[in-house]
Amino acid sequence: MFAFAYERLLTGFISYVNAGNTGGALERAVFESSARMRPSYDAAARGMAEFARGFSPTVVTRRQRSVVVTDGDGYELVSLRVHLLIANDERRVGAHVYFSEKLLSDPELAIMDAAVAKAVHQIDPSLEAVIIFARTGSVRFIDPLRSITRGRLTFLRAESLAYRAAWDAAA
């Protein structure tokens, strides 16, 4: 499912954190979602509450724009949304929230790690990059030294080229 379908949930999560991880902001987001989206919103709301219990965020802000992730020569690898900027007493992170119930394969995780790490670094190099799996509340801290290797970026570039070729062929 595309993340734009979850904007109300992201707003609810921000309100939830601003209320001290209490209150009914996440429940309201679920209640106000469409009947079709409600089961998905419910699962994601429970997971995001679980994330909040473990990470203890003190400040959350929304990141409005997608980041066009580029490599060293300026080639546009992917456009990616870093959804939230989150801080607690010890860490500041840029978070891509993964809403799908589909588990990512190891190659997909490698691509996501590289893309999210590059995107967060382009926004603010002092932030840690993370992927939050909304349905489980688990968080994946991305090691930039491991995720942005030459091999990973070559892989990301190859996948970007293959995607563009498939898109062009289908046009």
C-alpha positions as CSV (number, residue, x, y, z in Angstrom):
1,M,0.0,0.0,0.0
2,F,1.3,3.4,-0.8
3,A,2.3,5.6,2.1
4,F,0.1,8.5,1.1
5,A,-2.9,6.4,2.1
6,Y,-1.5,6.6,5.7
7,E,-1.2,10.3,6.1
8,R,-3.9,10.4,8.7
9,L,-2.1,7.7,10.7
10,L,1.2,9.7,10.6
11,T,-0.7,12.7,11.8
12,G,-2.3,10.6,14.6
13,F,1.2,9.3,15.6
14,I,2.6,12.8,15.8
15,S,-0.4,13.8,18.0
16,Y,0.1,10.6,20.1
17,V,3.7,11.5,20.8
18,N,2.9,15.1,21.5
19,A,0.4,14.0,24.1
20,G,3.1,12.0,25.9
21,N,2.3,8.6,24.2
22,T,-1.2,8.7,25.6
23,G,-4.6,9.8,24.5
24,G,-6.7,8.6,21.6
25,A,-4.9,10.1,18.6
26,L,-4.1,6.7,17.1
27,E,-7.5,5.3,17.8
28,R,-9.1,8.4,16.2
29,A,-7.0,7.9,13.1
30,V,-8.2,4.3,12.9
31,F,-11.8,5.3,13.5
32,E,-11.7,8.1,10.9
33,S,-10.2,5.9,8.2
34,S,-12.3,4.4,5.5
35,A,-13.9,1.0,6.0
36,R,-11.6,-0.5,3.4
37,M,-8.4,0.9,5.2
38,R,-9.5,0.4,8.8
39,P,-8.0,-3.1,9.3
40,S,-4.7,-1.9,7.9
41,Y,-4.8,1.3,9.9
42,D,-5.6,-0.7,13.0
43,A,-2.6,-2.9,12.5
44,A,-0.3,0.0,11.8
45,A,-1.6,2.0,14.8
46,R,-0.9,-0.9,17.1
47,G,2.6,-1.3,15.7
48,M,3.4,2.5,15.9
49,A,2.3,2.5,19.5
50,E,4.6,-0.4,20.1
51,F,7.4,1.5,18.4
52,A,6.7,4.5,20.7
53,R,6.9,2.3,23.8
54,G,10.3,1.0,22.8
55,F,11.8,4.2,21.4
56,S,10.3,6.7,23.7
57,P,10.1,9.6,21.2
58,T,9.9,13.1,22.7
59,V,9.6,15.0,19.4
60,V,8.2,13.9,16.1
61,T,7.8,16.1,13.0
62,R,6.6,15.2,9.5
63,R,8.9,15.3,6.5
64,Q,6.7,16.5,3.7
65,R,8.7,16.0,0.5
66,S,10.2,12.9,-1.1
67,V,13.9,12.9,-1.5
68,V,15.5,12.2,-4.9
69,V,18.3,10.0,-3.9
70,T,21.4,10.5,-6.1
71,D,24.7,8.8,-6.3
72,G,28.1,10.5,-6.5
73,D,27.8,11.5,-10.2
74,G,24.3,12.9,-9.7
75,Y,22.4,10.0,-11.2
76,E,18.9,9.8,-9.7
77,L,18.6,6.4,-8.1
78,V,15.2,6.6,-6.5
79,S,12.6,9.0,-5.1
80,L,11.9,8.1,-1.5
81,R,9.9,9.5,1.3
82,V,11.5,10.0,4.7
83,H,8.2,10.3,6.6
84,L,9.2,11.4,10.0
85,L,12.0,13.1,11.9
86,I,12.0,11.6,15.4
87,A,14.0,12.4,18.5
88,N,14.2,10.9,22.0
89,D,16.6,11.8,24.8
90,E,19.5,10.0,23.1
91,R,18.9,9.8,19.4
92,R,17.7,11.8,16.4
93,V,16.5,9.7,13.4
94,G,15.0,10.2,10.0
95,A,12.5,7.4,9.5
96,H,11.0,5.8,6.5
97,V,7.8,4.1,7.6
98,Y,7.1,0.8,5.8
99,F,3.4,0.2,6.0
100,S,3.0,-3.0,3.9
101,E,2.3,-6.4,5.5
102,K,4.6,-7.9,2.9
103,L,7.9,-9.0,4.3
104,L,10.9,-7.7,2.5
105,S,13.4,-10.2,1.0
106,D,17.1,-9.8,1.8
107,P,17.8,-8.0,-1.6
108,E,14.8,-5.7,-1.0
109,L,16.1,-4.9,2.5
110,A,19.6,-4.1,1.0
111,I,18.0,-1.7,-1.5
112,M,15.9,-0.1,1.2
113,D,18.8,0.2,3.6
114,A,20.9,2.0,0.9
115,A,18.1,4.2,-0.3
116,V,16.9,5.3,3.1
117,A,20.5,5.8,4.4
118,K,21.3,8.0,1.4
119,A,18.0,9.9,1.7
120,V,18.4,10.7,5.4
121,H,22.0,11.7,4.8
122,Q,20.9,14.1,2.1
123,I,18.3,15.7,4.5
124,D,20.6,16.0,7.5
125,P,23.9,14.1,7.8
126,S,23.6,14.2,11.7
127,L,20.5,12.0,11.7
128,E,20.5,8.3,12.0
129,A,18.6,6.5,9.3
130,V,15.9,4.0,10.3
131,I,13.0,2.0,8.8
132,I,10.0,1.6,11.0
133,F,7.9,-1.5,10.2
134,A,4.5,0.0,11.0
135,R,2.6,-3.2,11.6
136,T,5.0,-4.7,14.1
137,G,6.5,-1.5,15.6
138,S,10.0,-2.9,15.0
139,V,12.7,-0.5,13.9
140,R,15.7,-1.2,11.7
141,F,18.7,1.0,12.5
142,I,20.7,1.3,9.3
143,D,24.5,1.1,9.5
144,P,25.6,3.7,7.0
145,L,29.1,2.1,6.6
146,R,27.5,-1.2,5.7
147,S,24.5,0.1,3.7
148,I,26.2,2.6,1.4
149,T,29.0,0.5,0.1
150,R,30.1,0.7,-3.5
151,G,28.4,-2.7,-4.1
152,R,25.1,-1.7,-2.6
153,L,25.0,1.5,-4.6
154,T,25.9,-0.4,-7.8
155,F,23.1,-2.8,-7.0
156,L,20.7,0.1,-6.3
157,R,21.7,1.8,-9.6
158,A,21.2,-1.5,-11.6
159,E,17.7,-1.9,-10.0
160,S,16.9,1.7,-10.9
161,L,17.9,1.2,-14.5
162,A,15.9,-2.1,-14.7
163,Y,12.8,-0.3,-13.3
164,R,13.1,2.6,-15.7
165,A,13.6,0.2,-18.6
166,A,10.5,-1.8,-17.6
167,W,8.5,1.5,-17.2
168,D,9.6,2.7,-20.6
169,A,8.8,-0.7,-22.2
170,A,5.3,-0.6,-20.7
171,A,4.6,2.9,-21.9
